[in-house]
Amino acid sequence: MDDAEPMITQLLARMRDGDAAAGEQLMPLLYAHLHERAASLMRRESREVTMQPTMLVHEAWLRLQQSPGGAWDDRGHFLRLAGRVMRNVLVDNARRRGRTVGATDGELVAIAIGPQAEDRVDVLDLQAALERLAARDPELEQIVEMRFFAGLTLQETAAALGKSTTSVHRAWELARAFLLRELRDARD
């Protein structure tokens, strides 16, 4: 367990209760993780796209602070929600720029979902594939959000779901295979 974990949980509870100062104390404790995740998500993005990792983190942070109730139980829960919000920010940004699913106009907001160069996909295409995954198995979509967007480890994801690391690993591999197949099929 991270030494800062109890402090983060306490600050999240204070923030949830409306303590604005708690948010200011919390940001430095979580910023590095969120920025690293945003940088990883945007690493292979097209140069034409103007959103930078810092902008993504700040937009996600603002949305999280403005969310009604903000019922965050602990660091893992907060990061899971932060991953979902970063996903939404990326999707909203792509839509604002006039992107459509399957477009190939050079304005690609791309994310690498696999080890191969061809596994770089447009965020709106990924969003559509995630929606198809959620229709089949909502827990698999949740695992993708936790692992891919929030950057939680297998162990953190398993703890958040109350499952074994082995079962989460199998589900993660299944979800990735589903997404890669869906995205490749859509591309062909």
Number of C-alpha atoms within 10 A of each C-alpha: 5 8 7 11 14 13 16 22 19 16 22 24 18 16 22 20 13 14 13 13 11 18 17 12 15 19 14 10 15 15 15 12 16 26 17 15 22 25 17 17 25 20 14 16 23 15 11 10 16 12 15 13 19 15 14 23 24 15 15 24 19 11 15 17 15 10 11 9 12 17 15 17 14 19 22 21 19 20 21 26 21 23 26 19 23 27 24 15 18 24 20 15 19 22 14 9 13 10 20 14 15 16 13 10 8 10 18 22 27 23 21 20 17 14 8 8 10 10 15 20 23 25 28 25 22 23 17 16 20 23 14 16 21 15 12 11 12 14 16 22 23 22 24 25 24 27 19 22 24 28 24 23 15 19 15 18 27 19 14 16 14 10 12 13 17 12 12 22 17 11 17 22 14 13 22 19 13 17 24 19 13 18 21 13 9 12 10 5
